[in-house]
Amino acid sequence: MISNIRLQNFRSYGDASFEFEEGVNIIVGPNASGKTNLLEAVLALCNGSSYRARDVELVRFGGPWARLDGQFGRHKRVLKLVLQGSALQKEHELDDKLFKRLSLERTIPIVLFEPNHLQLIIRGPDQRRLFFDDILERTTPGFKALSSKYRRTLAQRNALLKSDPAKARGQLFAWDIRLSELAVQIVSARRELIDDINKSISKSYGAIANRRSKVRLVYESDIKNDNYSSRLLAKLEASAHKDFARGFTGHGPHREDIIIWLDGQPAAAGASRGEMRSLLLALKIFELGLVGKARGSRPIFLLDDVFSELDGARRRHLVEHLKGYQTIITTTDAEAVLEYFSKDTHLLPLYKKT
């Protein structure tokens, strides 16, 4: 758990410090008071980066540097960002040891629930890929490096597709092989995650929605799962002329989707707003459990202004799952949140910055 944090030249903060308690912490204040920036600072200390901005954007406007200091039990963590012209130098300090980047093992388990997640079902496939790949990066050793390798290989292939086909065709096959080798590992990890989710999501959704329903996630691809690598390789070779014409790679994990089905139809087509909220809550509850199991400790749970989006029944169900987790919630209306928690809740009031 995090016990305190200091923000210097981070986002809207000049120099501010906050303390957190073990249970539920509520950051309350009007819009533009810095609630989300504080939540973002906690996540950046834990994970090493923001969920909504590039590192350079974390430095307070006009400032040359930013720094975050946090205490996690007996351990101290520091994140330093220093602007050097248009470049940025980033450094992590964990108990006085310096690191340029954080491996999965050096991050703090954390789960975020923020307003954009509520539109996950109806937004494009790229949003769903990012959502599930992010879970894999935080629970599966090596997946983040694998994703980076795939993106670099894809970028190299796409660069070739934008050049002269007569000169590039001879080089394309080597990149096709490499892309196929990496792709099958990504797809295998995604499918395994989806299989795990499908084991429990109907039961979890039913408890939240208070009715029996069938929920199923389906991995959607134009390539059959058996012998995926060789099938993708054949597909890349057969569609090379089309790829040259459009200037990008038309097949592979970067084009595939995860569809959420509810009672026999895609949720994006037929689910009500309330049903979508219940689906997202069920996914987040699964994520809490998975992250905790993978990392061997209960994650910190961050909720950015989503409590007001949930009705009373969904709030009560969420609260049941927060027991035992350190939780940090942002809200503009403390009373809407406090009625669901005990009097031991820790309030952090913020005021609109002038």
N, C-alpha and C positions, 0 to 999 in steps of 0.2 A: 504493500500500500504506500501511497504518497502521503507524507505528513506536512510538508511545506514546500513552497516554490517561490522563487524571486525572479521577476521579469525585468530586464534592463534593455531599453531601446527595442523592445519586441512589439511589433505591430503598433497598436495605439498607446502602449505603455512606455513611460519614461523610466520610472523606477518604482516598482510596487511588489509587495510581498503578501502571501496568503497562506493560511494554515488550513489543513483538512483533517477531518475526523475519520474514524475507522468505518462507520456505516454510511448513511446517506448525507451528502453535502449538496445544498441547493444554492446555486449562484443566481441571485435575483436582482433585476434592475431593468430600466427602460431600454429601448433600442438605442444602439450606438454608445452603450456604457462599457463595452469591452467584454461581455459575457463569453461570446464565442472565441474571442482572441485568447482568453484565459484557458478555456477548454483545449484550444489548439496548442497552447504552450505545454500543457500536461502531456498531450499526445506526442508532441515533438520530442519531449524529453524521454518518453518511453520508447518510441519507435525510431527516432532520429530524423523524422521529416514530417511535414504537414500533410493533412488530408485534402487541402483545398488550395494550396499555393506553392509556387516555387520557392526554394530557399532564399533567393535574393529578395523576395517580397516580404519576408518575415522581419527584415531590418526596418526599424521605424523610419518613416519617410524623412529624408535629409540626413539621416544618421550614418556614421561610418561603420558601426558594428552593433551586434545584438548578443545578449547572453541570457541563458536560463540556468538557474541553480535549483536543484531539487533534492529532497531527502526522502529516501525510500527505505524505511526501517533503519538498519545500521549503515546503509550504503548511500553515498553521495554521487549525484550525476550532474554534469555540467555540459551544456551545449553552447559553443561559441561560433558566431558567424561574423566574419570580418570582410568588408568590401575593399577590394583593391582595384580601383578603376571600375571597369565593367565586370570584372571577375569577382568571385566570392570564395573565400577560404572557410572551410567548415571543419570543426574539430570537436570530438567528444572526449570528455574526461570522466572516467568511471573510477571512483576511489583513487584519484591521483594518477591513474594510468591513462595515457592518451591514445586515441584511436581516430583514424580518418573516416572510418565507416563502421556501422554496427552490423555484426552477423546476427542471425536469428537468436542465437543463444545469449547475446548480450542485450537484447531488448527486454522490456518489461511487458508481460502479457496484458493486453488492453483490447477492449471492444468498444466501438463507436456506433451510436444510432443517431443519425442526423436527418433533417427534413428531406434531403434529396433521396434518401433510401425509400421513402414512401412512394416514389414514382418509379421505382426500379422495375416493376412489372410492366408498365405501359411504355417505358422509354425504349430506345433502340438496343439491339443486341450487344453493342460495344459496352453499354453500361452494365449489363448482366455479366459479361465476360470479366470486366474489371472487378466487379463485386466478388465473384467466386474465386478469381485468381488471387485477389487480395487475401482472402481467407487461407488459401493454399500457401501463399508466401509467408504467412504468420504461423502456420502449423506444420508445414512440411519442409524439413531441412533440404536445401539445395534447389527448391522450386524457384526462388527469386532469381538465382543465378541462371537457371535453365531458361526462364522467361527472358532474361536479358540477352542470352545467347541467341534465342529464337528471333527476338526483335532486330538484333544486329544482322543476322543472316538474312532476314526478310528485307531489311533496308538495302543490303548489298544486291540482292536479287532484283529489287525494284529499281535500283540505280541502273543496272544493266538493261532493264526493260525500257528505260528512257533513252538509251543510246542507240546506235546504229545496229539493227538486227543482224545485218550481214557480218559485222565484226563481233557481236556479242553472243551469238548462238553457240559458238564453240566453248564459251566459258559457262554457259547457263547450266549445263548438266551437273557440274560439280556442286553448284549452289542448290540445285534441286535435291541432290542426295543428302546434303547437310541439313536442308530444311526439313526433309522427310524424317530424318533420324531424330531431330529435336521435337518435331511435331507429335510423333507417336507418344513421347514421354509426357508432353503437356496434356494431350487428350486422355491418356490413361489416368493421370492424376485427377483431372476434372471428373471423369466418369466414376472413379472410386469415391470421390467426395459426394457426388450426386446419389450414388447407391447408399451411402451412409445416411444422407439426409432423408431419403425415401423410407428408411426403416422406422422413422419416428415422427415425421412431420404431420401425418394425418391425425395422429393422436394429440399432438401438441396443438394443432390448429383447432381440433374439435373442442379442446378444453377452453381455448380462448374465445371461440365463436359460440360456444355452448350448444353445439349440434354436431351430429355425426356427418362427416364429409370425407371424400376421397381426394387427397392432394398428392400429386406426383410431379416430380421434375423430370423432364425429358431432354436428353442431349440431342440437339438437332444438327446433323451434318449431311452433306451430300456424298460422304465417303463412308463405306461400311466399316464397322469397328474391327472385324477380323482382318488381319494383315493390313492394318491401317497404313503403315509406312510405305509398303510396296504399292498399295492402291493410290496413295497420294502422289507418289513418284510418277506413276503412270498418268495420273490426272494432270500433273504439272507439265509433263512432256506433251500430252495431247492438246493442251490449251495454250501452249507457248505463243502461237500466233495471235491468239486473242489477248494474251497478257501484254505482248508487245504493242498491240493496237491501243490498249487502254492505259498502259504505262504502270500497271500494278499487278500483284499476284492475286488471282481470283479464287484460290482454293487454299485451305489450311485452317488451323485453329483460330487464326485472326479473323476468319469470316464466319465462324460457327456460333451457335446460340444455345442457351438453356431456357427452355419454355416451361412455365409453371402452369400445370393443369389443375383445375378445380371441378370436381364432379363431372368429369368427362368432356370438358371444353377448356380451351386456353383461358386463363384468368384475365389476360389483357383484353379479351373480347367480351366476356360476360360477367366478370366479378364486379360487385358494387364497391364503393370506396371503403365501406366498413370491412368487407371481405378482404380487400387488398391490405388494409391495416393489419388484420389478423394474420394474413400470410407473412407479412414482413416481421411481425412480432414472433411468429413461430420460427422463422429463419434466424432471427437474432438470438432467441433462446437456444437454438441448436448451436449457434456460433459461440455463445458463452461457454457451453459445455465442452465443445470441441477444443477451443483454445485452452481451457483449463486442463483438459485431459492431456493435450499435446505438450503443454509446458510444465505440468506438474504443480501448478498453483492457480488459485482463482484469479481471473483477470480483473483489472479495474474496469468499471462500466461507465462510459460517458454517454449522456443523453443530451443532445443539443436542441432545445426548444421543440421537442416532439411530444411532451406530455400533454400539451393542450390539444394536440391533434387526435388524441385517443379519448373515447367515451369512457364512462364510469366502469363498465364491465372489463374493458381492455386494460384500463389503468390498474384495477384490482389484480388482474391476472399477472400483469407485469411486475407489480409490487411483490407478489408471492415468489417470483423468481429472482428478486433482488436480495433476498435474505442471504446473508453470508458474503455478499460482494461489497467492496467499497464502491460507492456510486456517486458520480458528480453530475448534477442536473442543472441545466440553465433554463430560466423561465422569466417572463415579465410579470407573472402572477403567482406569488408564493402560496397564496391561499388555495389555489387550484391543485397544488402539489401536496401541501402540508396535511390536508385532510386524509391522505392515504398513508401517512407515515406516523410513527410515534413521536413523542415530544423530544426524543433524543436527537432529532434531525439538526444538523449543523447549517446555519444560514450564513451566506457570504453576500452582504448587500453591496451593490455597485451603483454608481451614479453617473448620469450622462456627462460625457467629457465635453468641456467647453473650449 
